[in-house]
Amino acid sequence: MDLQYLSDHDGKRTAVIIPLDKWEEITLKHRDVIAMVEAEEIPNFVQEEVQHRLDYAKKNPQDLIDWQKGIDKIKK
């Protein structure tokens, strides 16, 4: 897939440009998810789960791991 990335002044990627034909293919496969995103509707159960995880992280910072360490752990 021929993607293009937009970066901020530090070189951090901030956005991606997807060719229109690929976007249409994705939206056809995942209509329900795209509809929620475009309508900015996030189901309550997702909001509740995110809040639960944030609360847990605040109360148990010792259980948190670095993003890259987490990715490395998943790859193993």
C-alpha positions as CSV (number, residue, x, y, z in Angstrom):
1,M,0.0,0.0,0.0
2,D,1.4,3.4,-0.9
3,L,0.9,5.4,2.3
4,Q,2.1,8.9,2.9
5,Y,2.9,10.3,6.4
6,L,2.7,13.8,7.8
7,S,5.2,14.7,10.5
8,D,5.5,17.5,13.0
9,H,8.6,19.7,13.4
10,D,10.3,17.0,15.5
11,G,9.8,14.4,12.8
12,K,7.1,12.5,14.8
13,R,4.4,11.1,12.5
14,T,1.1,12.8,13.2
15,A,-1.1,11.6,10.3
16,V,-1.3,9.2,7.4
17,I,-2.7,9.6,3.9
18,I,-4.3,6.5,2.5
19,P,-5.0,6.2,-1.2
20,L,-8.7,6.6,-1.8
21,D,-9.2,3.1,-3.3
22,K,-7.6,1.5,-0.2
23,W,-9.7,3.7,2.1
24,E,-12.9,2.6,0.2
25,E,-11.8,-1.0,0.5
26,I,-11.3,-0.6,4.3
27,T,-14.6,1.2,4.8
28,L,-16.5,-1.6,2.9
29,K,-14.9,-4.2,5.2
30,H,-15.4,-2.3,8.4
31,R,-18.6,-0.2,7.9
32,D,-19.7,-0.4,11.5
33,V,-16.3,0.8,12.9
34,I,-16.0,3.6,10.4
35,A,-19.5,4.8,11.1
36,M,-18.7,5.0,14.8
37,V,-15.5,6.9,14.2
38,E,-17.0,9.3,11.7
39,A,-20.0,10.0,14.0
40,E,-17.6,10.3,16.9
41,E,-19.7,7.7,18.7
42,I,-17.8,5.4,21.1
43,P,-19.9,2.7,22.7
44,N,-20.5,3.0,26.4
45,F,-18.8,-0.4,27.1
46,V,-15.6,0.9,25.4
47,Q,-15.7,4.2,27.3
48,E,-16.2,2.3,30.6
49,E,-13.3,-0.1,29.9
50,V,-11.0,2.8,29.0
51,Q,-11.9,4.6,32.2
52,H,-11.4,1.4,34.2
53,R,-7.9,1.0,32.8
54,L,-7.0,4.6,33.4
55,D,-8.2,4.4,37.0
56,Y,-6.2,1.2,37.5
57,A,-3.1,2.8,35.9
58,K,-3.3,5.8,38.3
59,K,-3.7,3.6,41.3
60,N,-1.0,1.1,40.3
61,P,1.7,2.9,38.4
62,Q,4.2,0.2,39.4
63,D,2.3,-2.2,37.1
64,L,2.8,0.0,34.0
65,I,5.5,-0.8,31.5
66,D,7.1,1.2,28.7
67,W,5.4,1.0,25.3
68,Q,8.4,-0.5,23.6
69,K,8.9,-3.1,26.3
70,G,5.2,-4.0,25.9
71,I,5.6,-4.4,22.1
72,D,8.8,-6.5,22.6
73,K,7.0,-8.7,25.1
74,I,4.1,-9.3,22.7
75,K,6.6,-10.2,19.9
76,K,8.2,-12.8,22.1
